[in-house]
């Protein structure tokens, strides 16, 4: 029985949506105590295998939401559904200790479809930030041992609706409307090792941020006819938002009483500027990106600084049309990145650098693909009493492709 993807995808999307919304990645990052948590590397599995590039990517039948202008690369009568998972292994090291943690969860879910021959759209749900940590320390005094416990959980997600229009053969413009939402909870429990002291003098403080804000992402891609045997594409995108908004609720509890306060907050939303290019033909693709985010605009968060990152990636396909040798049809992907993160402690910025590699494995019709990527990286250092995070991230996704609005005339 041949069940068309366009018929079952809405059911799959609606079935997976509540699971995606309710699932909370078991994140473990000590620095996620600050700001709105650890910022996820954006993009889908094929982007991550290519070092995270996206600005100039204009690949047929691949959803590239970081630059909405890229949606025009989709075939006119096609329908694309992309869903993925990720797993991450971390090793956190300090001068006195080392510990390993793992985490897993959904990475993304999105669809892409044409409206007209020049107007293409996409809808998706992706993670944006995550918070997860459990820190304990103690100090000695003449009345006993004082215990400090800090715990965090939660995160934020992006739901986007995007449209792109090809206004000229070589020029496309795009716009994403994004709803950024989520809850982040940070708890601190200060008490004493002695149970009686703890009961009378302990203090539990629970801080919860509920974030909901609107972001508009404008993108452009231009492909000038400069090279005879290669497609060259320049791309850029920029975020516009009325502000980072939400509610902050604080509950303080001690031996005698519990007090809760709640207030609305409104922050300047950090602007994101993304610039990049790609150079490609039937066999190879190479691209590079530069991204800048002015996190310092969010004045109420501590230990926050502006961030930037550099990405590059390369793809090789020996022979897309190979009939007998499957290995020649595989998409071989490699990349690297360097990030100057948005955290700063003791004058030390948290830097993140890594290498990436992955495969695009074509299925039945060569347009439906199973994708896998691996990232090996290091974040931070042990200088100035900080924590170094060495990590390995594996992403899995499947990109379903089908035609729609095409009637089957022959059986």
N, C-alpha and C positions, 0 to 999 in steps of 0.2 A: 504493500500500500504506500503510495507516494503522498505524504502529508506535507503540504507546502509550509515553509517556515513562516511566511507572513500570516498564516492562520493560527499557528500555535504560539508564536512569539508573544502576543499580548497576554496570553494565559501564563506563559513562563515568567514574563516581566512582573505581572501582578502577584504571582505566587512567591517569587524571590524577593519582592520589594519589602514586605514586612520582616522577612528574615534578615535582610540587609540593615533595615532600620533598627531592629531590636538587638542585633548582634553587637557586642562590644569587644573589640580586640583587646586581649589581655596584654596590654602594653607594659613595658618595663623600661623607663628612661628617667634617671634621676633629675635631669635638667628639665623635664616636662612639668616640674613644679612651678615654673615661671611662665609668664605670658599666657597664651591660650594653649600651651602644651607644645609637644614636639610636632613641627610642621612636616607633613608627609611629602615624599617626593611625588610630584604630580605626573600624570600621564598614564597610559595603559602599558601592557606588557611589552609591546613592540617599541614604544618610546624608551622604556627603561633599559631594554637590551642595547639600545643605541645611545647610552649615556645620558638619557633624559632629554634629547633634542626634540623640538616641536615647532618652533617658530616658522621655519621654512619647509617643513614636511608637507608634501602635497601628493600623498600616496593613494592610489585608487582603492576604494572600498576599505579604508582604515579610518576609524573615528579618531580625530585628533582635536580634542576639545580645548586644549590650551591656546590654540589660535583658531577661532571660529571661522575665519575666512577659508580654512582648508576643507570645509564641508563640501565645497563645489567640486572636489576631486571624485566624488562618488558617481557611479554610473547612473544614468537617467532613470532606468527602470529597475534599479536594485534596491534591496532592503538588507541592512546590516544590523546584527545583534551581537554585542560583545559583553562577556561576563568573565570575571576573574577572581582568583584566590591568591593569597600570599602567605608565606611563612618566613619567619626571621629568627635567627639564632644570634644572641648577643653575648659578648664577654666584657664585663665592666671591671676595670682595674684601677686601683689607687695605690699609694705608696705602701699601704699596710694590708691590702686585701684584694681578692679577685673572686668574682662570682659570675655564673653563667645563667642566662634566662632565655626562654623561647616564647614566641608569640605567633599567632596565626589568625586569619580572618578573611572576610570578603575584601577585595581590593576595588572593584568597580562593577558597574552595570550600566549599559548605554545602548541606544538604538540610533540608527541613522537612516534617513529616507529622503527621496526627492519630493518636492512639491510641484515644480515645473522643471524643464530642461536646464534652466539657469539658477533656480532657487532650490537649495537643499537645506535640510534641517537635522537636528540631533537633540535627543533628550537623554539625560543620564544622572546617575547618583554616584558620587565619589567621596572618599574620606579627605579631610583637610588637615586636621590635627588630632593628636591623641595625648592623653595624660595618664601615667601609670607609674607609681613609685611607692616604696616602703622604706623609710629611712629611720634609723634609731641611733641615738647617741646618749651619752651620760656625762655628768660632771660630779665631782666629789666636793662636799662641804662639811663643816663641823657638825651638821645635824643629819647627815646621811647622803645617799646617792640620789641625785635628781635625774630623772629619765625624760628624754625628749623623743617623741614618736611623730613622724610625719607620713601621711598617706595621701595618695591622689588617685583619681580615676576619672574616666569620661573622655570626651572628645567632641569634635565638630565635623560636620559633613557639608557637602555642596550638592544641591539639586539644581541642575541647569537646564534651560531650554534655549537652544541656539539656532540661528538662521544665517545663511550666507547667500550672497548673490554675485554671480559672475557678470560684472558690468561691462567687461571687455574680454576679448579672447585671452589676454594676458594678465588681467587684473580682477581680483575678487575681494569683496568686503564682507565682514561677518560681525555678528553681535550675539553674545551670550547674556541672557538674564540668569543670575545665580542667586539662590536663596541659601545663605550660610546659616546653619543652625546647629545646636547641640548644648550639652551640659557638661561642665567641668567642676569637680568637687575636690577641694583641698582641705584636709583635716590636720590639726595639730593637737597632740595630747601630751600635756606636760604634767608630770607627777613625781612621786617618790618611790624608791624601791620598796621601802617599808609599807605594807598594806594599809596600816592605820594612818600614816602620814599621807599616803596617796588619797585615801578616802576623804580626808579633811582638807587637803591643800591642792589637790589635782585640778586642772583646768582643761576642758575639752573645747576646742574651737573648730567649728565646721563652716567652711566658706563654699558657697555654691554659685557658680556663674551660669546663667542661662542666656545663651547668645542667639540672637536672631537678627539678621541684617540682610540688605539687598546690595548686590554688586552687579555692575554692567561691565562686561569685558568686550572691548572693541578690537577687531583684528583686521589685518590687511595682508595680502600676498600678491606679489608682482613677479611675473616670469618673463623678463625681456629676452628677445631673440639675439643672444650674444654669441652662443657657441653652436657650431653646426651639429655635433654629435652628442650633445648633452642638454638636458633640461636644467636651467638655472633658476632658482626661486628665492626671492628675498621675502622675509616675513617679519611682522611686528604685531604686538598686541599690548593693550594698556587697560588697566582697571579704573573704573570710576564708581564711587559709592558715596551715599549721603552720610555714612559713618558706621562705625562698629557699635551696635546697640544691643541692649539686653537688660537683665536684672541680676543684681548681686544680693545674695541672702547670707547673713551671718548669724550663727547660733552659738552662744557661749554658755557652757554648762559647768558649774562647780558644785560643791557639796550642798550649798544652800539654795541655789536658784538656777534657772535657765532663762536666758534673754535672747530674743530673736529680733533682728532688724533686717529690713529689706528696702532696697532703693533701685531705681532705674539708673542706667549709666549710658552715656553716649561718648564715644571716642572717635578721633579721626581714624579712618580706615587706611591701612598702609597701602600706598599705591604700588602696583607691580608694572614694571616695564620689561618687556621681552623682545629681544632682537635676534635674528638669526638668518641662516641661508641653508640651501641644500643644492647639491649638484648630483645629477643622476642620469642614467640611461637604462637599457634593458637588463644590464648585469650588475651595475654598481650604484651605490648611493653613498654620498658623504655629506655631512652637515655639521654645523656648529651653532651654538646659542650663547647669548649673554643675558642674564636676568638680574634686575636690581629691585629691591623692595625697601622702602623707607619706613622701617618699623619704629624709628625714633619718633614718628608722628603720634604714636600711641603713648601719651605722656604718663598715664597712671600705672603702667606696668614697670616693674623694676628689672634691672639687669638685661635690658633690651637695647639693641643697637641695629643700625641699618645692615642689610645683608646683600650679598651679590653671589652669583655663581656662574661658572663657565662649563659648558658641556660640548662634547663632540662624539660623533658616532659614525660607523661605517657598516654598510650592508653589501653582501655579495651573493648573487644568485647565478650559478654556473650556466643553467639553461632552463628558462621558465617553461618551455614547451617540450621538454624531454619526455618521451613516451616509455622508454624501457629502463632508464636509470633514474630511480627515485631520488638518489642523493644529489643529482644535478638540479632538482627542482626546489630543494630546501633553501630557505632564506637564512644565511649565516650572518649574525649581527655581533658587533663589537663596539665598545665605547669607553669613555672615561669622563669624570667630572671632578670639579673642585668647588667647594662652597665655603663661603665665609658666613657662618650661621648667625642667627639673630640674637644669640645669647652672648653675654660678656660678663666674666667674673674675675675679680682681682686684676683688672686690666688685661685679661687674657680672653681673646675672642675664640669661640668654639668652632674650629675649622673641621671640615668634612671632605674627605677625598676618597675616590674609589674607582674601580674598573668594572666593566659590565660585559656580558656576553650572553648570547641566546640564539634560539632557533625559531623560525617560522615553518611549521610543517604543514604543507598543503594536503587537504583531504580530497574526497571525491572529485570536485569540479575545479580544483586548484584555487578557488576563490574563498572557500571556507578553510580556515586555518586553525591549527592548534599552535599556540605560542608559549614559549618558555623563556624566562630570562633569569640571570643570576647577577647579583651585585655583591662585590667584596670590597669592604671599605673600613675606614677608621675615622672616628669622630672624637675630637678633643685630644687632650694629652694629660699626663700626670704632673705637669709643671704647676707650681703655685697651689699645691694641694687640691688639684682638680681630678676629674675622673676621665679615663680613656675608655671609649667604647669601640671594640672591634666587632664587626658584624658581617653576617652573610644573609642575603635576602633572596628568596626564590619566588618568582611570580609565575602563575599558570593562568592562561586564559584561552578561550575559544571564540573565534570570530566567525559567526554564522553568516553566510551570504545566500541570498535568494533573489529571484526576480519577482516583481509584483506589477500589477496592472497589465500583465501579459496573459492572454487566454490560450489554453492548450487547444490547438486545432486538430491535432492528429494523435492517435493512440497506438 
